[in-house]
Amino acid sequence: MKYWIFFIIFGLLNICTLTEYKRNSKRYKESSDERIKKILLLNVISMIAGITATVLCLIFAVYDKF
């Protein structure tokens, strides 16, 4: 059961990170600021880590059920 809770939490964090990425990419297209480019890179790294954590929680949750 605990894995499902983490799955939901990480899923919501991924949605927030994706929203932040979209907002920052729009700002970068308008200004081409290098600081925003670094923030975009951090957003991508955060999304990759979040997706990995979400998938692992899903695998553990399904494995724990059987």
N, C-alpha and C positions, 0 to 999 in steps of 0.2 A: 504493500500500500504506500509506503514512504516514497518509493520510486515514482509513482504516479504524481505525487505532490511536486517533486523536483522536476518532473517532465513538464508539468503545467507552468511552474515558475520560470524554467529556462525558455519555454515557448513564448511566454509573455515578454521576457527580456529580449528575445530575438525580434519580436515584433517592434518593440521600442527602438532597438538598434537599427532596424531597417528603416523606420520612420526618420530617425536622426540622420541616417546615411542619405536618404532622399532629400532632406532639407539642406544638408551640407553640400550635396552635389549641385543643387540648384544655385546655392550661393557661390560655389566655385565657378560655375559657368558664367555668372554675372561679373565676377571680379577677378578671377584667375589668381587669387592670393595663395602664396606658398604655404601659409599656416593652415589654410583650409584643406590643402592637399594632404598635409600630414594628419589632420583630423580624419579625413576620408580613409587614409591608410589604417589608422587605428580602428575606425568603424568596421572596415573589412576584416581585420584580424579578430575583432570582437565577435563579428558574425560567424566566422569560421569556428572559433572556440565555442560559441553558443550552440551552433548547429551540432558540433561534435558532442557536446555535453547532453543535448536533447536526445540525440540518437542513442547514446550510451544509456541514458535513463530509460528510454523506451525498451531497449534490449533487456536491461536488467529487470524492468517491470514485467515484461512478458515472460522472461525466464523464471522469475520469482513466482509467477502464477502457476506454472506447471510443476 
